[in-house]
């Protein structure tokens, strides 16, 4: 009986650690996606400003 409980506890611990790892991966992916969106908007704004200045100097 002890062996069954030990195996069950090990399986539960494994599943909890797997869940934690997946949560951490999800958080990291969310951070990367948010950062890339922000960076894309910044680059778009910067290119618009540069284009306007170049056209204004012609």
Rosetta constraint file for C-alpha pairs under 8 A:
AtomPair CA 1 CA 5 HARMONIC 6.46 0.50
AtomPair CA 2 CA 6 HARMONIC 6.09 0.50
AtomPair CA 3 CA 7 HARMONIC 6.15 0.50
AtomPair CA 4 CA 8 HARMONIC 6.11 0.50
AtomPair CA 5 CA 9 HARMONIC 6.03 0.50
AtomPair CA 6 CA 10 HARMONIC 6.08 0.50
AtomPair CA 7 CA 11 HARMONIC 6.08 0.50
AtomPair CA 8 CA 12 HARMONIC 6.17 0.50
AtomPair CA 9 CA 13 HARMONIC 6.10 0.50
AtomPair CA 10 CA 14 HARMONIC 6.08 0.50
AtomPair CA 11 CA 15 HARMONIC 6.20 0.50
AtomPair CA 12 CA 16 HARMONIC 6.14 0.50
AtomPair CA 13 CA 17 HARMONIC 6.17 0.50
AtomPair CA 14 CA 18 HARMONIC 6.12 0.50
AtomPair CA 15 CA 19 HARMONIC 6.09 0.50
AtomPair CA 16 CA 20 HARMONIC 6.18 0.50
AtomPair CA 17 CA 21 HARMONIC 6.16 0.50
AtomPair CA 18 CA 22 HARMONIC 6.22 0.50
AtomPair CA 19 CA 23 HARMONIC 6.17 0.50
AtomPair CA 20 CA 24 HARMONIC 6.21 0.50
AtomPair CA 21 CA 25 HARMONIC 6.21 0.50
AtomPair CA 22 CA 26 HARMONIC 6.12 0.50
AtomPair CA 23 CA 27 HARMONIC 6.21 0.50
AtomPair CA 24 CA 28 HARMONIC 6.19 0.50
AtomPair CA 25 CA 29 HARMONIC 6.10 0.50
AtomPair CA 26 CA 30 HARMONIC 6.13 0.50
AtomPair CA 27 CA 31 HARMONIC 6.25 0.50
AtomPair CA 28 CA 32 HARMONIC 6.24 0.50
AtomPair CA 29 CA 33 HARMONIC 6.11 0.50
AtomPair CA 30 CA 34 HARMONIC 6.06 0.50
AtomPair CA 31 CA 35 HARMONIC 6.03 0.50
AtomPair CA 32 CA 36 HARMONIC 6.07 0.50
AtomPair CA 33 CA 37 HARMONIC 6.21 0.50
AtomPair CA 34 CA 38 HARMONIC 6.24 0.50
AtomPair CA 35 CA 39 HARMONIC 6.03 0.50
AtomPair CA 36 CA 40 HARMONIC 6.00 0.50
AtomPair CA 37 CA 41 HARMONIC 6.29 0.50
AtomPair CA 38 CA 42 HARMONIC 6.21 0.50
AtomPair CA 39 CA 43 HARMONIC 6.14 0.50
AtomPair CA 40 CA 44 HARMONIC 6.12 0.50
AtomPair CA 41 CA 45 HARMONIC 6.15 0.50
AtomPair CA 42 CA 46 HARMONIC 6.10 0.50
AtomPair CA 43 CA 47 HARMONIC 6.09 0.50
AtomPair CA 44 CA 48 HARMONIC 6.25 0.50
AtomPair CA 45 CA 49 HARMONIC 6.34 0.50
AtomPair CA 46 CA 50 HARMONIC 6.20 0.50
AtomPair CA 47 CA 51 HARMONIC 5.94 0.50
AtomPair CA 48 CA 52 HARMONIC 6.12 0.50
AtomPair CA 49 CA 53 HARMONIC 6.19 0.50
AtomPair CA 50 CA 54 HARMONIC 6.11 0.50
AtomPair CA 51 CA 55 HARMONIC 6.08 0.50
AtomPair CA 52 CA 56 HARMONIC 5.92 0.50
AtomPair CA 53 CA 57 HARMONIC 6.19 0.50
AtomPair CA 54 CA 58 HARMONIC 6.64 0.50
